[in-house]
Amino acid sequence: MKHVFIVNPVSGKADASLYLVPKLIEAAEQAGVEYAVELTRCPRHAVELAQQYAQGGEAVRLYACGGDGTLNEVLRGAYPYRNAEVASVPCGSGNDFVRNFGSADDFLKLEDNLTGTAVPIDLIAVNDGISAAICSVGIDSEVAYGIPKYRRLPLCGGQMAYNISIVERLLRPIGKKMRITVDGETLTGNYLIAAVCNGATYGGGYLAAPMSDLQDGTLDIIIVKKISRLRIAGVLSKYKNGLHLQNGEVVPAFSDIMEYRRAHSVCVEPMEADRIIVNIDGECAPAAGLSARVLPMAARFVLPVPVYAAFGGKKAVAAE
């Protein structure tokens, strides 16, 4: 098996090509594996690189060295090649996907990743791409969409940019009139958030779907109705910590504003605008809507040795 490290040099706070690449080379050479290191040059380049190595037909393990956006691109390039496994070396700002299995540190021990085991996981087919964790529309995606412009300001780091983007968003009208179709059932109304979840967390640790299962062939859907600005802080605090759901149901305090469904397909359409901001694994952009469906056991994701022992021993089936 060939091990290919696809490195996003602009992911995270430092240039990964300077500090990470030497560590990757050292680990691969010590393990005695065949390897290659590729640096991405622009958006979507990781998709092209992953596809290039996967379509050869030989067994290959593709390491997404970056954040959730880089992992998303590598998964898109690897899908649907069954000879390709995808691993993560998380060095981005959020690293939400690996939280489904442990912490980012668990995936940064390169020797454990090199000898790890691939397990099958579900993906989401969304619009013209793939989502590994969560895609959404609403105030969450709009806040995330506004963050980059504030990061360019002096002394405005990640958390400061996030806080400013929240304030700016709250100064504008709240809620979007949308049509949401869940497994053929259509809902209409003014909504604050509609999240389609394969994994548990997004947005740097928001525990949107604490009961999600990456191997169950279904999606967790969380829909929040339009609420007053005074109530937003309390709702988002519970939402961030996964306290909005309990025992498979919305907690009583939120039963008037929130719905939780499990489904195979979801379509979200704006009713008063041509486009809405759509978040796909942390990457946000305007789109005509969000169309998502589950892809059962569509990817082979590598769990480092200790992670597989904990997670895989309980529920994961090693990929064939």
Disulfide bonds with the S-S distance in Angstrom:
none
